[in-house]
Amino acid sequence: MLHLQICQGTTCYVMGAAQLASLAAQLPEDLRGRVRVTGCRCLGLCRDGAFGGAPYVTIDGEVLAAATIDSILAALRARLQEAHP
């Protein structure tokens, strides 16, 4: 099972993480039961002035910057495909 963490720090939240939080309830059928979605406190990834990269998420610890629902779903599907070709 993949673990998707959505940063809920202030910058990420304002830059779009608020909309990403609904992803857990709206996972497409092919991903249900294969992905665990959680929110987390600030990941600290924008501290060096990289605010343009927010919102950040991690998938099993791998960082995805400027995350959107579409980019997250694509990354999840790619990770699952790699694990089970």
N, C-alpha and C positions, 0 to 999 in steps of 0.2 A: 504494500500500500504506500502510495506517495503522500508526503506531508507538505501541504501548501500553507505557508505562513504569510499573512498579510500584515504589513507594518501599519500600526495605528498611531504612530507618532504624529505630532501636529502637522509637520510639513507634508507627510505622505497623506494624511487624512484630508487636508485641504486640497491637495493636488490630485485627488481621485480615489484614494483608498476607501472613502466612505461608500462609493458606489460598488467597489469590489467586494465589500463585506457581504453583499447579498448572494455572492457566488455559491456559497455552501448550500443554500436552499434551491439554487437554480442549475445545479450541475446537470449536464446532458446525460441521458441514459447510459451511454457508453463509458462514462467516468464514475457513475455512482457505485459506491462500494469499493472503489479503487483509489480514491483520493480523500484524505482527511484535511479539512480546511479549518484553520484557526487564525485568530488575530493575535498579535503580539505587541508588546511595548516597542518603543523606538528601536530599530535595528542599528541606529547610529551610522548609517551609510551616507547621509547627506551632510555630515559635520564639516567636511572639507570644502564646502561651498558648491557641492554638486547638486544643488536643489533641482536642476533641470532633469535629474534622473528619477525624481520621485513621481509616482509612488513606487516603492520597492516591495517585492515579495521574494520569498525563497521557496524553492522546491527541493526538498531533501537537502537543504543547506546551500543550494546553488542560487545565486542572486539573479533576479530578473528586474531590470530597471525600466522606468517609464511603462509600468505594467498597465495593460488594459485587459478587459475580459477576453477579447479575441487572442491577444498574445499569450495570456495565461493558458487558455484552452489548447492552443497550438503547442506550447511547451510541454504541457501535461501529456498530450497525445504522443508527442515525439519521445518523451522519456519512457512511456509505457511501451511504445513500439520498439525502442532499443532493448528494453528488458525482455520482451516477448516477441521477437521478430516473426 
